[in-house]
């Protein structure tokens, strides 16, 4: 009888928790969920040492109706020392790199808001290739390449 009682309690406790998991408390929008799946990061190397991190999000896959006249990326950049970077996509320079405030229209997509990071909206010419290699360079450093794939 004691065994049945313990088994019944264990079963009730197990069933009570089955509808709740670690992600039940997160209420992500469609865009946030998609961005979590597609954010890429790379190290920034200077003189053989890690000098920072770059994270990027390909906005065309998240907002296909909004970004149609080129390739757009939201980039978060952290380096130990202040540097000017040039951004490249498939060996082509960005048409423009808009510096954004810490709290900007894309900051909800990547949850990394802090005042010591730099935020950019990058615009590149439309690419024919389905594979997009993005990286950043300065006079002293270079990031690793981040490979994005266009959705159809």
DRENPA-3360 file (N, C-alpha, C; in nm, 2 decimals, always signed):
BEGIN
1 = XXXXXXXX = +0.08/-0.12/+0.00/+0.00/+0.00/+0.00/+0.09/+0.13/+0.00 ~ +0.19/+0.12/+0.08/+0.29/+0.23/+0.08/+0.35/+0.26/-0.05 ~ +0.38/+0.15/-0.13/+0.44/+0.16/-0.26/+0.34/+0.23/-0.36 ~ +0.22/+0.20/-0.35/+0.12/+0.26/-0.44/+0.10/+0.41/-0.41 ~ +0.10/+0.44/-0.28/+0.09/+0.58/-0.24/+0.20/+0.66/-0.29 ~ +0.33/+0.61/-0.27/+0.45/+0.68/-0.32/+0.44/+0.70/-0.48 ~ +0.40/+0.59/-0.54/+0.39/+0.59/-0.69/+0.29/+0.70/-0.74 ~ +0.18/+0.70/-0.66/+0.07/+0.80/-0.70/+0.12/+0.94/-0.68;
9 = XXXXXXXX = +0.19/+0.97/-0.57/+0.24/+1.10/-0.55/+0.35/+1.14/-0.65 ~ +0.44/+1.05/-0.69/+0.54/+1.07/-0.79/+0.47/+1.10/-0.92 ~ +0.37/+1.03/-0.96/+0.30/+1.04/-1.08/+0.23/+1.18/-1.09 ~ +0.16/+1.22/-0.98/+0.10/+1.35/-0.98/+0.20/+1.47/-0.99 ~ +0.31/+1.45/-0.92/+0.41/+1.56/-0.93/+0.47/+1.57/-1.07 ~ +0.49/+1.45/-1.14/+0.55/+1.45/-1.27/+0.45/+1.51/-1.37 ~ +0.32/+1.48/-1.36/+0.22/+1.53/-1.45/+0.20/+1.68/-1.43 ~ +0.21/+1.73/-1.31/+0.20/+1.87/-1.28/+0.30/+1.95/-1.35;
17 = XXXXXXXX = +0.42/+1.90/-1.37/+0.53/+1.98/-1.43/+0.54/+1.96/-1.58 ~ +0.47/+1.87/-1.63/+0.49/+1.83/-1.77/+0.45/+1.94/-1.87 ~ +0.36/+2.03/-1.83/+0.32/+2.14/-1.92/+0.41/+2.27/-1.90 ~ +0.50/+2.26/-1.81/+0.59/+2.38/-1.78/+0.74/+2.34/-1.81 ~ +0.80/+2.42/-1.89/+0.95/+2.39/-1.91/+1.02/+2.52/-1.90 ~ +1.15/+2.52/-1.92/+1.23/+2.64/-1.91/+1.19/+2.75/-2.00 ~ +1.13/+2.72/-2.11/+1.09/+2.82/-2.21/+0.95/+2.87/-2.20 ~ +0.88/+2.82/-2.10/+0.74/+2.86/-2.08/+0.72/+3.00/-2.04;
25 = XXXXXXXX = +0.82/+3.06/-1.97/+0.82/+3.19/-1.92/+0.86/+3.30/-2.03 ~ +0.92/+3.26/-2.14/+0.96/+3.35/-2.24/+0.85/+3.37/-2.34 ~ +0.81/+3.50/-2.36/+0.71/+3.53/-2.46/+0.79/+3.60/-2.57 ~ +0.84/+3.53/-2.67/+0.91/+3.59/-2.78/+0.82/+3.61/-2.90 ~ +0.84/+3.73/-2.96/+0.76/+3.76/-3.08/+0.82/+3.67/-3.19 ~ +0.75/+3.67/-3.31/+0.80/+3.59/-3.42/+0.94/+3.64/-3.46 ~ +0.96/+3.77/-3.46/+1.08/+3.83/-3.50/+1.20/+3.80/-3.41 ~ +1.16/+3.80/-3.28/+1.26/+3.77/-3.17/+1.30/+3.62/-3.18;
33 = XXXXXXXX = +1.21/+3.54/-3.20/+1.23/+3.39/-3.21/+1.32/+3.36/-3.34 ~ +1.29/+3.43/-3.45/+1.37/+3.41/-3.57/+1.51/+3.47/-3.55 ~ +1.52/+3.58/-3.48/+1.66/+3.64/-3.46/+1.74/+3.55/-3.37 ~ +1.68/+3.49/-3.27/+1.76/+3.40/-3.18/+1.81/+3.28/-3.26 ~ +1.74/+3.24/-3.36/+1.79/+3.13/-3.44/+1.90/+3.17/-3.54 ~ +1.91/+3.30/-3.58/+2.00/+3.33/-3.69/+2.11/+3.43/-3.65 ~ +2.13/+3.46/-3.52/+2.23/+3.55/-3.48/+2.37/+3.48/-3.49 ~ +2.47/+3.54/-3.54/+2.60/+3.48/-3.55/+2.70/+3.58/-3.48;
41 = XXXXXXXX = +2.81/+3.52/-3.43/+2.91/+3.60/-3.36/+3.05/+3.55/-3.41 ~ +3.15/+3.64/-3.40/+3.28/+3.60/-3.44/+3.38/+3.68/-3.35 ~ +3.50/+3.63/-3.33/+3.60/+3.70/-3.26/+3.67/+3.81/-3.34 ~ +3.71/+3.91/-3.28/+3.79/+4.01/-3.35/+3.93/+3.99/-3.30 ~ +4.03/+3.97/-3.40/+4.16/+3.94/-3.36/+4.26/+4.05/-3.40 ~ +4.35/+4.08/-3.31/+4.45/+4.19/-3.33/+4.58/+4.14/-3.28 ~ +4.68/+4.13/-3.37/+4.81/+4.08/-3.34/+4.81/+3.95/-3.27 ~ +4.73/+3.86/-3.32/+4.72/+3.72/-3.27/+4.64/+3.70/-3.14;
49 = XXXXXXXX = +4.58/+3.81/-3.09/+4.50/+3.80/-2.97/+4.36/+3.84/-2.99 ~ +4.27/+3.79/-2.91/+4.13/+3.83/-2.92/+4.12/+3.97/-2.86 ~ +4.06/+4.06/-2.94/+4.05/+4.20/-2.91/+3.90/+4.24/-2.89 ~ +3.81/+4.15/-2.93/+3.67/+4.19/-2.92/+3.58/+4.08/-2.98 ~ +3.45/+4.12/-2.99/+3.35/+4.03/-3.05/+3.26/+4.11/-3.13 ~ +3.21/+4.05/-3.24/+3.11/+4.10/-3.33/+3.00/+4.01/-3.34 ~ +2.88/+4.06/-3.33/+2.75/+3.98/-3.34/+2.67/+4.04/-3.45 ~ +2.61/+3.96/-3.53/+2.53/+4.02/-3.65/+2.41/+3.94/-3.67;
57 = XXXXXXXX = +2.31/+4.01/-3.73/+2.18/+3.95/-3.76/+2.14/+4.00/-3.90 ~ +2.11/+3.91/-3.98/+2.07/+3.94/-4.12/+1.92/+3.98/-4.12 ~ +1.90/+4.10/-4.14/+1.76/+4.16/-4.12/+1.67/+4.12/-4.23 ~ +1.72/+4.09/-4.35/+1.63/+4.06/-4.46/+1.55/+3.93/-4.44 ~ +1.61/+3.84/-4.36/+1.54/+3.71/-4.33/+1.43/+3.74/-4.22 ~ +1.45/+3.84/-4.14/+1.36/+3.87/-4.03/+1.24/+3.96/-4.08 ~ +1.28/+4.06/-4.15/+1.18/+4.16/-4.21/+1.19/+4.16/-4.36 ~ +1.14/+4.05/-4.43/+1.16/+4.05/-4.57/+1.08/+4.16/-4.65;
65 = XXXXXXXX = +0.97/+4.21/-4.59/+0.90/+4.31/-4.66/+0.96/+4.45/-4.65 ~ +1.03/+4.47/-4.54/+1.09/+4.60/-4.51/+1.22/+4.62/-4.58 ~ +1.30/+4.51/-4.60/+1.44/+4.53/-4.65/+1.44/+4.45/-4.78 ~ +1.42/+4.52/-4.89/+1.42/+4.46/-5.03/+1.52/+4.52/-5.12 ~ +1.57/+4.64/-5.09/+1.66/+4.71/-5.19/+1.81/+4.68/-5.17 ~ +1.84/+4.58/-5.09/+1.98/+4.55/-5.06/+1.99/+4.45/-4.95 ~ +2.11/+4.43/-4.90/+2.13/+4.33/-4.79/+2.15/+4.42/-4.66 ~ +2.07/+4.39/-4.56/+2.08/+4.47/-4.43/+2.12/+4.38/-4.31;
73 = XXXXXXXX = +2.21/+4.44/-4.23/+2.25/+4.37/-4.11/+2.24/+4.46/-3.99 ~ +2.21/+4.40/-3.88/+2.22/+4.47/-3.75/+2.34/+4.41/-3.68 ~ +2.43/+4.50/-3.64/+2.56/+4.45/-3.59/+2.58/+4.51/-3.45 ~ +2.63/+4.43/-3.36/+2.67/+4.47/-3.23/+2.82/+4.44/-3.22 ~ +2.90/+4.55/-3.18/+3.05/+4.54/-3.19/+3.10/+4.58/-3.05 ~ +3.19/+4.49/-3.00/+3.26/+4.52/-2.87/+3.41/+4.50/-2.90 ~ +3.49/+4.60/-2.87/+3.63/+4.59/-2.88/+3.70/+4.65/-2.75 ~ +3.81/+4.60/-2.72/+3.88/+4.65/-2.60/+3.93/+4.79/-2.62;
81 = XXXXXXXX = +3.97/+4.83/-2.74/+4.01/+4.96/-2.77/+3.92/+5.02/-2.88 ~ +3.90/+5.15/-2.88/+3.82/+5.22/-2.98/+3.89/+5.21/-3.11 ~ +3.81/+5.16/-3.22/+3.86/+5.15/-3.35/+3.75/+5.18/-3.45 ~ +3.80/+5.23/-3.57/+3.71/+5.25/-3.68/+3.71/+5.12/-3.77 ~ +3.60/+5.07/-3.79/+3.59/+4.94/-3.87/+3.52/+4.97/-4.00 ~ +3.56/+4.89/-4.10/+3.50/+4.88/-4.23/+3.44/+4.75/-4.24 ~ +3.31/+4.74/-4.29/+3.24/+4.62/-4.29/+3.23/+4.57/-4.44 ~ +3.25/+4.44/-4.45/+3.25/+4.37/-4.59/+3.14/+4.26/-4.59;
89 = XXXXXXXX = +3.08/+4.25/-4.71/+2.99/+4.14/-4.74/+3.04/+4.08/-4.87 ~ +3.08/+3.96/-4.87/+3.13/+3.89/-5.00/+3.23/+3.98/-5.07 ~ +3.32/+4.04/-4.99/+3.44/+4.12/-5.04/+3.39/+4.26/-5.09 ~ +3.27/+4.30/-5.07/+3.22/+4.43/-5.10/+3.20/+4.51/-4.98 ~ +3.24/+4.64/-4.98/+3.23/+4.73/-4.87/+3.08/+4.77/-4.85 ~ +3.04/+4.80/-4.73/+2.91/+4.84/-4.70/+2.88/+4.98/-4.77 ~ +2.76/+4.99/-4.83/+2.72/+5.12/-4.89/+2.71/+5.23/-4.78 ~ +2.66/+5.19/-4.67/+2.66/+5.28/-4.55/+2.65/+5.20/-4.42;
97 = XXXXXXXX = +2.71/+5.25/-4.32/+2.70/+5.19/-4.18/+2.65/+5.30/-4.09 ~ +2.53/+5.29/-4.05/+2.47/+5.39/-3.96/+2.49/+5.35/-3.82 ~ +2.55/+5.44/-3.74/+2.57/+5.41/-3.60/+2.44/+5.43/-3.53 ~ +2.40/+5.34/-3.44/+2.28/+5.34/-3.37/+2.30/+5.37/-3.22 ~ +2.20/+5.42/-3.16/+2.20/+5.43/-3.01/+2.19/+5.30/-2.95 ~ +2.23/+5.29/-2.82/+2.22/+5.16/-2.75/+2.07/+5.11/-2.75 ~ +1.98/+5.19/-2.72/+1.84/+5.15/-2.73/+1.78/+5.20/-2.87 ~ +1.78/+5.10/-2.96/+1.74/+5.14/-3.10/+1.62/+5.05/-3.15;
105 = XXXXXXXX = +1.58/+5.07/-3.27/+1.47/+5.00/-3.32/+1.49/+4.85/-3.34 ~ +1.62/+4.80/-3.33/+1.65/+4.66/-3.35/+1.70/+4.60/-3.22 ~ +1.72/+4.68/-3.11/+1.78/+4.62/-2.99/+1.70/+4.51/-2.92 ~ +1.57/+4.51/-2.95/+1.48/+4.40/-2.89/+1.52/+4.26/-2.96 ~ +1.58/+4.26/-3.08/+1.61/+4.14/-3.15/+1.73/+4.07/-3.09 ~ +1.83/+4.15/-3.04/+1.95/+4.09/-2.98/+1.96/+4.15/-2.84 ~ +1.94/+4.07/-2.74/+1.94/+4.12/-2.60/+2.08/+4.14/-2.54 ~ +2.15/+4.25/-2.60/+2.28/+4.28/-2.55/+2.30/+4.43/-2.53;
113 = XXXXXXXX = +2.21/+4.49/-2.48/+2.22/+4.64/-2.46/+2.32/+4.68/-2.36 ~ +2.42/+4.75/-2.39/+2.51/+4.81/-2.30/+2.58/+4.93/-2.36 ~ +2.63/+5.02/-2.28/+2.69/+5.14/-2.33/+2.83/+5.13/-2.38 ~ +2.90/+5.02/-2.35/+3.03/+5.00/-2.40/+3.04/+4.93/-2.54 ~ +2.92/+4.89/-2.59/+2.92/+4.83/-2.72/+2.87/+4.93/-2.83 ~ +2.91/+4.90/-2.95/+2.86/+4.99/-3.06/+2.76/+4.91/-3.15 ~ +2.66/+4.98/-3.20/+2.55/+4.92/-3.27/+2.54/+4.99/-3.41 ~ +2.53/+4.90/-3.51/+2.53/+4.95/-3.65/+2.41/+4.89/-3.73;
121 = XXXXXXXX = +2.36/+4.97/-3.82/+2.27/+4.92/-3.93/+2.36/+4.93/-4.05 ~ +2.38/+4.81/-4.11/+2.47/+4.81/-4.23/+2.38/+4.78/-4.35 ~ +2.41/+4.85/-4.46/+2.34/+4.83/-4.59/+2.44/+4.80/-4.70 ~ +2.42/+4.69/-4.76/+2.51/+4.64/-4.87/+2.43/+4.64/-5.00 ~ +2.49/+4.64/-5.11/+2.43/+4.62/-5.24/+2.37/+4.48/-5.24 ~ +2.26/+4.46/-5.32/+2.19/+4.33/-5.33/+2.29/+4.23/-5.39 ~ +2.30/+4.11/-5.33/+2.39/+4.01/-5.37/+2.31/+3.90/-5.44 ~ +2.37/+3.84/-5.55/+2.31/+3.73/-5.62/+2.33/+3.60/-5.55;
129 = XXXXXXXX = +2.44/+3.59/-5.47/+2.47/+3.47/-5.40/+2.37/+3.44/-5.29 ~ +2.34/+3.32/-5.26/+2.26/+3.28/-5.15/+2.34/+3.27/-5.02 ~ +2.47/+3.27/-5.03/+2.56/+3.27/-4.91/+2.62/+3.41/-4.90 ~ +2.61/+3.46/-4.78/+2.66/+3.59/-4.75/+2.77/+3.58/-4.64 ~ +2.89/+3.62/-4.67/+3.00/+3.63/-4.58/+3.02/+3.77/-4.53 ~ +3.00/+3.79/-4.40/+3.01/+3.92/-4.34/+3.13/+3.92/-4.24 ~ +3.21/+4.03/-4.25/+3.32/+4.05/-4.15/+3.35/+4.20/-4.14 ~ +3.43/+4.23/-4.04/+3.48/+4.37/-4.02/+3.63/+4.37/-4.01;
137 = XXXXXXXX = +3.68/+4.49/-4.06/+3.83/+4.51/-4.05/+3.86/+4.65/-4.00 ~ +3.97/+4.66/-3.93/+4.02/+4.79/-3.90/+4.17/+4.79/-3.94 ~ +4.24/+4.90/-3.92/+4.39/+4.90/-3.95/+4.46/+4.79/-3.87 ~ +4.42/+4.77/-3.74/+4.49/+4.68/-3.65/+4.42/+4.54/-3.63 ~ +4.30/+4.52/-3.68/+4.23/+4.40/-3.64/+4.13/+4.36/-3.75 ~ +4.09/+4.23/-3.74/+3.99/+4.17/-3.83/+3.91/+4.07/-3.76 ~ +3.78/+4.07/-3.80/+3.69/+3.97/-3.74/+3.69/+3.84/-3.82 ~ +3.65/+3.73/-3.76/+3.62/+3.61/-3.83/+3.50/+3.63/-3.92;
145 = XXXXXXXX = +3.49/+3.55/-4.03/+3.37/+3.56/-4.12/+3.25/+3.49/-4.06 ~ +3.14/+3.55/-4.08/+3.01/+3.50/-4.04/+2.93/+3.47/-4.17 ~ +2.89/+3.34/-4.18/+2.82/+3.30/-4.30/+2.67/+3.29/-4.28 ~ +2.60/+3.38/-4.35/+2.45/+3.38/-4.35/+2.40/+3.32/-4.48 ~ +2.28/+3.27/-4.47/+2.21/+3.22/-4.59/+2.08/+3.29/-4.61 ~ +2.06/+3.33/-4.73/+1.93/+3.39/-4.77/+1.82/+3.29/-4.77 ~ +1.71/+3.33/-4.72/+1.59/+3.25/-4.73/+1.52/+3.28/-4.86 ~ +1.45/+3.18/-4.91/+1.38/+3.20/-5.04/+1.25/+3.27/-5.01;
% end
